[in-house]
Amino acid sequence: MNIGSLFTRHACYRPDHLAVVFGDQRLTWLEFNKSINRLANALMDMGVRKGDKVATILPNCLELLEVYWAVAKAGAVVVPLSTLLLEQAMKSLLNDSDAVVLISNAGFVKQIDPIKSDLSAIAEDRFILTDAPDMTGYQDYHALKAAASEREPEGIVIDRDDLFNIMYSSGTTGLPKGIIHTHYIRAMYATTFAASLRMRPESVTMHAGAIVFNGAFVDLMPTMFLGATYVLLDQFEPVSYIEAIEREKVTHVMVVPAQIIAMLNAPNFSYETLQSLEMILSLGAPLHREHKDALNRHLPGRFYELYGLTEGFVTVLDKLDYCAKPDSVGVPPPFFEMRILDENENELPPGEVGEICGRGPILMPGYYKRDDLTAEAVKDGWLHSGDMGYVDEDGYLYLVDRKKDMIISGGVNVYPRDIEEIVVQHQAVQEAAVFGIPHDKWGETPLAAVVLHQSGEISPLELRDWVNARVAAKFHRLHDVVIMEEFPRNVAGKTLKRVMRETYWQDQETKL
């Protein structure tokens, strides 16, 4: 079971169907497969063998897509690293992953050059650049491909449990961990999400988020599995994003909440420009009800929501269930199971809040070289998410909050999302993030950080009083409101409350 065989198949049976679009580059399945084969053979000619780790530090580009599948065909393991890494973190993850090849571009040479001597597993001739053919100390990606055969790589036998990738977590709560996925797991991504998201060979998927983020595989794998068309953008900008949907007749998009909010506020957002869409999938963080309702008013019958962890558990809210369960994040797909557990590992009945735990066919074998962390996350075959939630009588999951984000005020559990849902109802507010800050009397108390609409005007004190007049309980009342131009986010688009909290206290110390 080699994921790379998908491309061989589509080149045979769908040779002229459009496979990938990136900028002005448009490749059919036959052309794409030949290009992948050249890179796979080039890596094997270089001495890359089954199980070797091939790392990348690349932004969204056609070359990064090729690397994923060429490494699979060669039987090696791809390690896509974030382009936001600083030198020391880059060195740490390259060494931790045991990478023997690094593929990057000229924009990262300033960070790579100082750490080259510390990357003992990468030989001098295995640093490769996609865009600098004459740079000393680096191999030319395109020259290597040009010198290699476009025939199918030979002699590679892949078992279902062989590694396909090591994905380093985006690090919202600490240092990144290397999450392992096998060829079988990625095949389960393909079939599970193709069915759950109603995709077919004629679908056109468009993606603007960084594809080094594991969430990208939610729409990438089913698109590759079906031989559909994948449109990759280099970045997200709401106006051009909407223009691309209209131009390419895109049917399936996957976006994080911040991108949905930006689309809703774009001048060209309309039913007419987006009518080709059959799916708008929100993931990565909870989308507040206010924004869900706005999206569904303008584009009814298209909204899906996914809750999931890179470690291997998901639920999906289907577009036909949205009206009946608008605040839910859906149910586990077929062959997945879910439990809500208390602190003593007892399963809780519907309506009671506990930790979300799950298992299914995409569950990771573990964290790379970290059996200790694996044992903490996976107990008796069940993944413990660290997220709090409950199920209703029909088994639909409702997120409450991250266990680590929960505020304990006067001994009462306060879930930030309950307050955020109120804050975003104010017409001046575009986004809100609530987190706890220390308080002498109550232990912790809620604070709201907000981003206002461009035309929105309100003072922090006015907004605080407006919210506090509408919350459900006294312990939900905000201590303060901070207005920000934008929220800090990781590469996956997730809001970094930890960074906001640290910034708030730095600002308070400065004032003192």
Secondary structure by P-SEA (a helix, b strand, c coil): ccccaaaaaaaaccccccccccccccccaaaaaaaaaaaaaaaaaacccccbbbbbbccccaaaaaaaaaaaaacbbbbbbbccccaaaaaaaaaaacccbbbbcccaaaaaaaacccccccccccccccccccccccccaaaaaaaccccccccccccccccccccccccccccbbbbbbcaaaaaaaaaaaaaaacccccbbbbbccccccccccaaaaaaaaacbbbbbbccccaaaaaaaaaaacccbbbbcaaaaaaaaacccccccccccccccccccccccaaaaaaaaaaccccbbbbbbbccccccccccccccccccccccccccbbbbbbcccccccccccccccccccccccccccccaaaaaaccccccccccccccccccbbbbbccccccccccccbbbbaaaaaaaaaccccccbbbbbbbbbccccbbbbbbbcccccccccaaaaaaaaaaccccccccccbbbbbcbbbbcccccccaaaaaaaaaaaaaaac
